[in-house]
Amino acid sequence: VWRQRSCTASIKYVSSKRHGRNIRMEQKATKVLGVVFFTFVLLWAPFFIANVLISCGAHIEEEMINLVTWLGYASSMVNPFFYTFFNKTFRQTFLKIIKCQMRRSRKYHF
């Protein structure tokens, strides 16, 4: 009887440990997606505001239209940096590559 309880208790401990890790991973993913979404809205908002103002008859210089358009394009360019910043493993590997410290530890055969 003691042995069954011991096994059950250890299974519950491992399960709760995995559950906690999953929750932390989900929270981190939510944080990254929140930052990405906020940046997307922030960088595209001037473009849409300018277009609404133009449709209402306001005059906006062509240089300003180009600027807000490229600001919107920049939202797509910054996404990889956010994912890199929030992913510790990727960041460490990327720094090793930049510092030429990568060693080939495994050979992959396809």
Summary of the structure (lengths in Angstrom):
residues: 110
radius of gyration: 24.4
end to end distance: 50.2
largest distance: 82.8
contacts: 222
relative contact order: 0.08
helix: 82%
strand: 0%
